[in-house]
Amino acid sequence: MKKFDLDERLIDFSVMIITIVNDLPKTKAGNHLSGQLIRCGTSPALNYAEAQSGESRKDFIHKMKISLKELRETYTCLRIIERAKLFNNSCVLNTAKAENNELISIFVKSVETAQKRIKT
């Protein structure tokens, strides 16, 4: 996978999250989860962009780990929204969760690879 491809996927994922957030109900729970989801769901794209300009390999790894942490938080938030039935379009929600899982896998492998390169 090229860097550009991952960058584009993360931006597309952020847009998908924004779409979900905009359709959450304006209730106490909906407002709380929409605020949480907009932060953690768009953060990976922004942190990945920062990682590309990392000052060192350790800085790169740190920012990649932040992206990974935010992706995991996003997945949990999407699961809460699904179980609480706060979002009506299950197709969009399932697509977001599937992409979220794929991105988590990519970031786990990227961090592992970068950490191995530090040791050698």
RADAFEN-V668024 format. One record per run of one state. SS is the DSSP state (~ for helix, > for strand, _ for the rest). FROM is the first residue (numbers start at 0). LEN is the number of residues. Records with the same first field share a line. If there is no record, write none. Layout:
BEGIN
SS = FROM-LEN / FROM-LEN
END
This chain:
BEGIN
_ = 0-2 / 22-5 / 51-5 / 83-6 / 119-1
~ = 2-20 / 27-24 / 56-27 / 89-30
END
